[in-house]
């Protein structure tokens, strides 16, 4: 399955893992922030801070927002969603990202 459709991004990874209904499975198969079509699901046992703090409530509040420089919330969390072995996984895209997504 390709990851260009939201269904593909939500249901499978390269290794065949399944995301829970309504969630996007995290992993190296993700190629752009736009593929985060729903609340990201990290692999079992993931210890990144992104996985720990990216709750459904946070996702729902910010997933479609951009800071005043046009940096999207999805861009800020994408690295952690793609690279699930990252310790942090969240990066501010501009100085305003710190306040816009606090």
N, C-alpha and C positions, 0 to 999 in steps of 0.2 A: 504494500500500500504506500502511496506517496503521502508526503506531509503537506501538500499544497491544499488539501481540503481539510476543513476543520474536523471532520470525522476521523481522518487518518491521524492527525495530530493528537486527537483525544484518545483513540483506542489502542494504538500500538507504538512500540519502539522498535529499533533495529533488532533487538534481542527478543521481540515478541511479547514483552511485558504489557500488561493491560492497566489502563488507568480506570479509576472508578467512574461511573457514569457522570457526565457533565464536567469532567476534569481533563486537563491537558497533561500528558505524561512528560516529565522532564527528561532530558538526555541529549546526547550529541547529535541525534537525528534532527533536532530543531535547527533551522538555518536563519531565521529572522524573528524579531520580536512580534511580528504580525501573526506568527504561528501560535502564540499564546492566546488562544481563542477562549479559554476558560481558566478557572483557578488552577494553577499548576500543582501537579502531584509529583512529589519527589520519591525516589526509590526508598523502600523500607530501610530504616536504620540510618538514613542520611543525617549527618551532623552539622551541615552548614547553617550559618546564621540566617541565610535567606529562607531555608526550609523551616527553621524554627519560628521565625517571626512573620512570614507571609501567610497570615491567617485568611480565612474566607472574608472576614469583615474588612481587613485591609485591602484585599484584592477588589472587593465590591466597591470600596470607596474610591480607589485610585486607578483601576485598570484602563479607563478610557480618558485619563487626564494627562495634560502636558503642562510643563512649567512655562514661565513667561518667555523662555528662549526656544520653545518648541520641542524640548526633550520630553519624551513620553515616559510614564511610569514603567511601561513594558520594556523600554530601552534600559532603564536603570536595573531591572531585575533579570534581564535576559541572560547575562553571562552566568549567573548562578543557576538559572534553569537549564541552560545548555551544558554547563560544566558542573555536574552534580558533585564532583569531588572538591570543589572550591570551598574554602573555609568561610569566606564572607559571602560573596556572590551578589552583592548589591553595590552599584557604583553610581555616584551622582554624575549626571551629564553636564550640569552647569552649577554655578554657585546657587542659583535659585532652586535647584532640585532639593536642596537640604530643607528649605522651608516649605516648598510646595507639597512635598511628600513626607513631611515630618510625622 
